[in-house]
Amino acid sequence: MTKTFGEYEPPKPISKAEREARKAFRQVDAEKAMSEHALAEKAFSQNRERLKAERLAREAAAGPVPKKQPKAKKK
C-alpha cells in the first residue's frame, strides 16, 4: 500500500524479544565505543608527553632565550 503525502502511519509495536535484543546490542556498542575512546585518549596522552619531552630537550640544548629589545618610539 502506497502512502499519499501527509498520511500518517503509527509505528508498529516491537516485541519484548526485539526490545531485549536491541538493548543488548546497544550495551555492546556502548562498551566498544568507550574502549575505543579510552584507547584514543591514551594514545593522545602518550604522544603529547613524548612531544613535550622532545620540546623540553630542544629548549635545554638551545640555552636560554634572549629577551627582546623594546622598539624605539618614533618622534
Backbone torsions as a table, in degrees:
resi	resn	phi	psi	omega
1	MET	NA	129.5	-179.3
2	THR	-93.9	133.0	178.7
3	LYS	-86.8	143.9	173.7
4	THR	-90.0	164.3	-178.7
5	PHE	-59.6	131.5	178.5
6	GLY	88.7	-6.6	-179.4
7	GLU	-79.4	133.7	-177.4
8	TYR	-105.3	133.9	176.0
9	GLU	-124.3	116.7	-177.7
10	PRO	-63.7	150.0	179.8
11	PRO	-66.1	147.7	-179.4
12	LYS	-77.5	136.1	177.8
13	PRO	-67.3	145.3	179.9
14	ILE	-100.3	155.8	-177.5
15	SER	-79.0	165.0	179.1
16	LYS	-62.2	-40.1	179.9
17	ALA	-63.5	-40.8	179.3
18	GLU	-67.5	-38.5	176.6
19	ARG	-61.5	-43.9	179.2
20	GLU	-64.0	-40.8	178.9
21	ALA	-64.5	-44.4	178.5
22	ARG	-61.4	-40.3	179.9
23	LYS	-62.7	-43.9	179.9
24	ALA	-63.6	-43.9	179.6
25	PHE	-65.4	-37.6	178.3
26	ARG	-63.4	-41.0	179.2
27	GLN	-64.1	-42.6	179.1
28	VAL	-64.2	-44.0	179.1
29	ASP	-63.4	-39.5	179.9
30	ALA	-65.3	-43.3	178.7
31	GLU	-63.4	-40.8	179.0
32	LYS	-64.1	-44.1	179.8
33	ALA	-63.8	-40.5	179.6
34	MET	-66.1	-40.0	179.5
35	SER	-68.5	-38.6	176.8
36	GLU	-63.9	-41.2	179.1
37	HIS	-63.9	-42.8	179.3
38	ALA	-62.6	-41.5	178.3
39	LEU	-64.3	-42.6	179.6
40	ALA	-65.6	-39.9	179.1
41	GLU	-65.1	-40.9	178.9
42	LYS	-64.6	-44.2	179.2
43	ALA	-63.6	-41.8	178.9
44	PHE	-62.1	-43.9	-179.0
45	SER	-63.8	-43.7	179.1
46	GLN	-63.2	-41.5	179.9
47	ASN	-65.8	-41.9	179.5
48	ARG	-62.5	-43.0	178.8
49	GLU	-64.8	-40.0	178.4
50	ARG	-63.0	-45.8	179.9
51	LEU	-65.7	-36.1	177.9
52	LYS	-64.1	-43.1	179.0
53	ALA	-63.5	-41.2	177.8
54	GLU	-63.8	-42.1	180.0
55	ARG	-64.7	-43.9	179.1
56	LEU	-64.0	-37.0	177.7
57	ALA	-66.1	-41.5	177.8
58	ARG	-63.6	-43.6	-179.0
59	GLU	-65.9	-37.3	179.0
60	ALA	-67.9	-37.9	-179.8
61	ALA	-71.7	-31.9	-177.4
62	ALA	-77.1	-21.8	-178.4
63	GLY	88.9	-175.5	-177.5
64	PRO	-68.3	147.6	-179.7
65	VAL	-85.0	126.7	-180.0
66	PRO	-68.3	145.6	178.9
67	LYS	-76.3	147.1	-179.9
68	LYS	-77.7	142.8	175.8
69	GLN	-81.4	136.9	177.8
70	PRO	-66.8	146.4	-179.5
71	LYS	-71.9	144.4	177.8
72	ALA	-74.8	140.2	179.7
73	LYS	-78.4	142.5	176.7
74	LYS	-85.5	142.9	178.6
75	LYS	-99.5	NA	NA
